[in-house]
Amino acid sequence: AMMVDPRDDSLWVGHLHGLSRFDGERWTTLTVADGLIYDRVFSLALDRDGGLWVGTDEGLSYLLDGRWSSYTTADGLASDTVFVIFIDRDGCVWFGDGYSTDGAAAVGVAGAVLIAAFFGGIA
């Protein structure tokens, strides 16, 4: 996964060993030791609040103002594998594993609490 942060033009790269950021001069890598839920990163998205959503093999991490929060199926995700993150025009964040018909989770974030709505699979 790769994306450019429009706030400062830094480059975020998710890979098998964590999440790396290039600020134009140097690379910094964040891992489980820094608060990421798992080091294998598949997807990235930046929300309107400046928070970074990170999809992994073991759940979802959210970085806002230097603080990490993490979420799994226990919190309402359709799958702990998060290959797809999409933010719609209303700011709702959608997550999915990208291949199953089990459904998708749509969330809003209120503070550190994940509010989830699960939409069931395709019949």
C-alpha positions as CSV (number, residue, x, y, z in Angstrom):
1,A,0.0,0.0,0.0
2,M,1.2,3.5,-0.7
3,M,-0.2,7.0,-0.4
4,V,0.9,10.6,-0.3
5,D,-0.2,12.7,2.6
6,P,-1.6,16.0,1.0
7,R,-0.9,17.9,4.2
8,D,2.9,17.7,4.0
9,D,3.6,15.6,0.8
10,S,5.1,12.8,2.8
11,L,4.9,9.3,1.4
12,W,3.4,6.5,3.4
13,V,4.3,2.9,2.4
14,G,2.8,-0.2,4.0
15,H,4.8,-3.4,3.6
16,L,5.4,-6.8,5.2
17,H,7.5,-5.2,8.0
18,G,5.3,-2.3,9.1
19,L,4.5,1.2,7.9
20,S,7.1,3.5,6.6
21,R,7.0,7.3,6.1
22,F,9.3,9.3,3.9
23,D,9.3,13.0,4.7
24,G,11.5,14.0,1.8
25,E,14.8,13.5,3.6
26,R,14.6,10.3,5.7
27,W,12.5,7.2,6.3
28,T,10.8,6.3,9.5
29,T,9.3,2.9,10.1
30,L,6.5,2.1,12.5
31,T,5.8,-1.4,13.7
32,V,3.9,-3.4,16.4
33,A,6.4,-2.0,18.9
34,D,5.1,1.5,18.1
35,G,1.4,0.6,18.3
36,L,0.5,-0.8,15.0
37,I,-1.8,-3.9,15.4
38,Y,0.3,-6.0,13.0
39,D,3.3,-5.5,10.8
40,R,1.9,-6.8,7.5
41,V,0.2,-3.7,6.0
42,F,-2.2,-4.0,3.1
43,S,-4.2,-0.8,2.9
44,L,-4.0,2.9,3.9
45,A,-6.4,5.8,3.9
46,L,-6.4,9.3,5.4
47,D,-9.6,10.7,6.8
48,R,-10.9,14.2,6.9
49,D,-9.7,14.6,10.5
50,G,-6.1,13.8,9.5
51,G,-6.2,10.3,10.9
52,L,-4.5,7.5,9.1
53,W,-6.3,4.2,8.8
54,V,-4.1,1.1,8.3
55,G,-5.4,-2.3,7.2
56,T,-3.4,-5.4,8.2
57,D,-3.7,-9.2,8.3
58,E,-4.7,-9.0,12.0
59,G,-7.1,-6.0,12.1
60,L,-7.1,-2.3,11.7
61,S,-5.0,0.5,13.2
62,Y,-5.9,4.2,13.4
63,L,-3.2,6.8,14.0
64,L,-4.4,10.3,15.0
65,D,-2.3,13.0,16.7
66,G,0.4,10.5,17.5
67,R,-1.9,8.0,19.2
68,W,-2.8,4.5,18.0
69,S,-6.1,2.7,18.3
70,S,-6.7,-0.8,17.0
71,Y,-9.8,-2.7,16.0
72,T,-10.7,-6.3,15.1
73,T,-13.8,-8.4,14.4
74,A,-14.5,-8.2,18.1
75,D,-15.1,-4.5,17.5
76,G,-17.4,-5.0,14.4
77,L,-15.0,-5.5,11.5
78,A,-16.3,-8.0,8.9
79,S,-12.8,-9.7,8.9
80,D,-9.5,-9.1,10.6
81,T,-7.9,-9.0,7.2
82,V,-8.4,-5.5,5.9
83,F,-7.4,-5.2,2.2
84,V,-9.7,-2.4,1.4
85,I,-10.4,1.0,3.0
86,F,-12.7,3.5,1.4
87,I,-13.8,6.8,2.8
88,D,-17.0,8.1,1.2
89,R,-18.1,11.7,0.7
90,D,-19.9,11.8,4.0
91,G,-16.7,10.8,5.8
92,C,-17.9,7.3,6.6
93,V,-15.0,4.8,6.5
94,W,-15.7,1.4,4.9
95,F,-13.5,-1.7,5.5
96,G,-13.4,-5.0,3.8
97,D,-11.2,-8.0,3.1
98,G,-11.7,-7.5,-0.7
99,Y,-12.7,-11.1,-1.6
100,S,-15.3,-12.6,0.7
101,T,-19.1,-12.2,0.4
102,D,-19.4,-12.0,4.2
103,G,-20.1,-8.2,4.0
104,A,-18.4,-5.0,5.0
105,A,-18.1,-2.9,8.1
106,A,-18.9,0.8,8.0
107,V,-17.7,2.9,10.9
108,G,-17.7,6.3,12.4
109,V,-15.3,7.3,15.1
110,A,-16.4,9.1,18.3
111,G,-13.3,9.7,20.4
112,A,-11.6,6.3,20.8
113,V,-14.8,4.4,20.4
114,L,-15.4,2.5,17.2
115,I,-19.1,2.6,16.2
116,A,-19.7,-0.1,13.6
117,A,-22.5,-1.2,11.4
118,F,-22.2,-4.6,9.7
119,F,-23.7,-5.1,6.4
120,G,-24.3,-8.8,5.7
121,G,-23.0,-10.9,2.8
122,I,-24.4,-11.2,-0.7
123,A,-27.0,-13.9,-1.1
